[in-house]
Amino acid sequence: MPKTNGVMTVAQARKRYAGNWMALEVVSRDKNQFPKTVRLIAKARDQRELHEKVRTFANKYIAFAGPVAPKGTVALF
């Protein structure tokens, strides 16, 4: 198996770090310039904690790996 140095697709990162906020380094992009493969910089349970960990990093992709509203949550608009 080839060594990946932590490189994975965005879908793999979302699955691996489900329920966490992630700061990702973009390794490659697709034809529409969306992140295709990434490497984890840091993860945290909430957004504020993540920003404290990675505020000195210039180029990062921030994403949440989980549902916006957990099952059973009702949203009114």
Stockholm file with secondary structure:
# STOCKHOLM 1.0

chainA/1-77         MPKTNGVMTVAQARKRYAGNWMALEVVSRDKNQFPKTVRLIAKARDQRELHEKVRTFANKYIAFAGPVAPKGTVALF
#=GR chainA/1-77 SS CCCCTTEEEHHHHHHHTTTEEEEEEEEEECTTSCEEEEEEEEEESSHHHHHHHHTTCSSCEEEEESCSSCTTCCCCC
#=GC SS_cons        CCCCTTEEEHHHHHHHTTTEEEEEEEEEECTTSCEEEEEEEEEESSHHHHHHHHTTCSSCEEEEESCSSCTTCCCCC
//
